[in-house]
C-alpha cells in the first residue's frame, strides 16, 4: 500500500470522526496530521512497517500507538477496521458533503437531512434555484454550489509539499549509489510551483544502463517505458516518475531545458536567436553568419568574445547551467524566477535581485502551542526552533473568538505571557515574542481590544470565517482591520487552501497602500497546503512597498521545518532579504513594530 493511500485513509478517518463527534478535536487533528506527515514523506511507510513493525511506525513524527495500529491494519488487511465500523454509522452522502469547500460536518448533516441527496451531483441538482432551505439562506446555498464547482475544477496535480520529499528521496538514493554524478528534480518541482504534475528527474552518468536499473529498483510501480536513456514508472497511486540520463558534458543545457517554464524557455531561445544562436537540450549552436546582424547589436564584451570563439554550426556543450547563461552574456537565473516575468531582460542587464535564502531567516513569526490547537508546549516549540538556528519565535495562539481552536481567554493569555517571560529570563540568546493570532470578524472588527494588545509584542490578524463575502465587502473588511492600528501582520492573507478552497475575493491593489500606511506586513505562509500569499500577489505587493513575514503557522515542532516552502514561495515572488521582517535581529524587528 502506498503512502498516498495510507494518508488518504487517515484523512478520511479524521473526516468521519468530525462527523460523529466534532468536539473531539485531539483525535481528529491527530489523524489529519499523521496523514499530512505520511503523504509528504519520501520513505515508504509499508517498507518501514515490514522492517520494524509498529514500533518503527511509532518513530514517524505524529504517529502514536493508535495510528500505528491503524496503519498496520491497512498494510495487512488492506482496510482499517475501525474506520469501516464508523462509516456504517455515518451516511456516505454526509461524508461526501463534508468535503465540499465551506460546508463542514454540521452543515453536511443538515444538507443530507433536508435534501435526501444521494451524492454531490444530486445535491447540486436539488439546490439549484433554491432561495431558502431550512435554516440555509440563499447566500449560503450559493456558497455550497460554489464549493461544488470548486471541487469539479480540482486539477489532480500533487501538492509541492507531497511531491518534493518523494523526489528528494530518489535523488539522495541515486547519488548515494554512485550510479550518477549529478542528479536533479526538474520542471515545476525545481521551480517550486505550488502544485506539480509528474515528477521529472534528470541525471548525468557514465553508467546509464546501471543507473536506470537502480532507479527501477528503488521506485515501486509499473514500468510503462524503458529506453537507452529514459525510464517512466507509474506508482500504485497513479503518480508518474520519469528519469532521463545523459552524459555529463550536456548536463547544464539539459537541466535548463527541463526546468522550464515553457514561457521562460521560449523567451530565452527568442533572445538567443536575436544574437545569432540557437539552443536545445544538447547545447548552444552558432547560426550561419548570414542570419544574424551581431555587429549592430549592443551586447556585452563577454558575449562578443564567446560569439567570436564559437564556430558556425558547432554545438557548444554546457556541463552546468552557469555555462548556459554565462555563454549567453546573462546572469544565472534562479529556477524560481523562470516564468517569463521580465527575468530575461534583467539577466541580460545583470540586474537580477539577490533573492532571499533560508539562511537569512532569523525567526518564525506564526506558530501555535498547546494553549490553543497546537500539539507541543511553548518550551518544546522554542527548543525545536533553537535547534534549527532561529534566534526568536512568536507564539501566536488563537484569540478567544476562534472557539474550535480552543482560543485564549484573557485569563489563559495572562498565564501564557507569564510562561513566556519565565522562559525568556533563562534564555539570553533566544527570545519568545509575546504574540497572538486574532480573528478579523465579518465586519472588519477584531476579537480583542487595545488593552490586550498593549500586553503583546506582535499581533497577527487573520480571516477565519465568512470567506465568501463580495469583493467590495471583503476589501473593506481587511482595510478596516489594517486601519485599526492594533495589528502588525496579516496571516495567510487570501485564506486559500490549495486544491480545496479558493482565495478571498478582495481588491488587493486597494489594500496594499493601507498596509504601507499602517506598517502592516503580509505573511507568506509556509504551510504546503496554503503557500499564501500567491506568488503573483507577492510581486504586486512588493511593487507597492509592502513588507512581508515568512512564517510556518506550525501546529507542532515538526511543522517548523516547513519554513523552506515559504522561502521558496517568497523567491518566486522576487523577494530579497530586505523585504522580509524576520530576517532582522529581534531588536530591529521590535523597532519596526514600534514605528
Buried (B, 14 or more C-beta within 10 A) or exposed (E): BBBBBBBBBBBBBBBBBBBBEBEEBEBBBBBBBBBBBBBBBBEBBBEBBEEEEBEBBBEBBBBEEEBBBBBBBBBEEEEBEBBEEBBEEBBEBBBBBBBBBBBBBEBBBBBBEBBEBBEBEEBBEBBEEBEEBEEBEEEBBBBBBBBBEBBEEEEEBBBBBBBBBBBEBBBEBBBEBEBBBBBBBBBBBBBBBBBBBBBBBBBBBEBBEBBBEBBBEEBEBEEEEBEEBBBBBBBEBEBBBBBBBBBBEBBBBBBBBBBBBEEBBEBBBEBBBEBBBBBEBBBBBBBEEEEBEBEEEEBBEEBBEBBEEBEEEEBBBBBBBEBBBBBBBBBBBBBBBBBBBBBBEBBBEEEBBEBBBBEBBBBBBBBBBBBBBBBBBBBBBBBBBBEBEBBBBBBBBBBBBBEEBBBBEBEBBEEBBEBBEEBBEEEEEBBBBBBBBBBBBEEBBBBBEEEBBEEBBBBBBBBBEBBBBEEEBBBBBBBBBBBBEBBBBBBBBBBBBBBBBBBBBBBBEBBBBBBBEBBBBBBBBBBBBBBBBBBEBBBBBBEEEBBBBBBBBBBBBBBBBBBBBBBBBBBBBBBBBEBBBBBBEBEEBBEBBEE
